[in-house]
Amino acid sequence: MIEKYELIKEIHYVFDNVEPKIKGRIYEILLGANARYSWDINYFCRLEQEATVYTPSAPFGQSLEEIEHKLNQYVKRFEMAVDWIENDFFK
């Protein structure tokens, strides 16, 4: 086994301007990456000035507080999103 994650929190977000419900998940990394926590989200979004949706390249953190903050920062983008696509890897 090279990676092992444990789901520790799932958060549902509802916005007026976004049709799908946005779901974020926080995982504790038990085996694998150097970070202690990771987050994932079921949709990625694009803001008006961006050419395509922004997919975070480093959804990792060393504390639960840090990773929740990073997830919430990304989710806040949906308040001004003009487009979004489903994350095919979110199961």
PyMOL commands that set and color helices and strands:
alter all, ss='L'
color gray80, all
select helices_A, chain A and resi 64-80
alter helices_A, ss='H'
color red, helices_A
select strands_A, chain A and resi 4-13+22-31+37-41+43-46+60-61+83-86
alter strands_A, ss='S'
color yellow, strands_A
deselect
rebuild
show_as cartoon
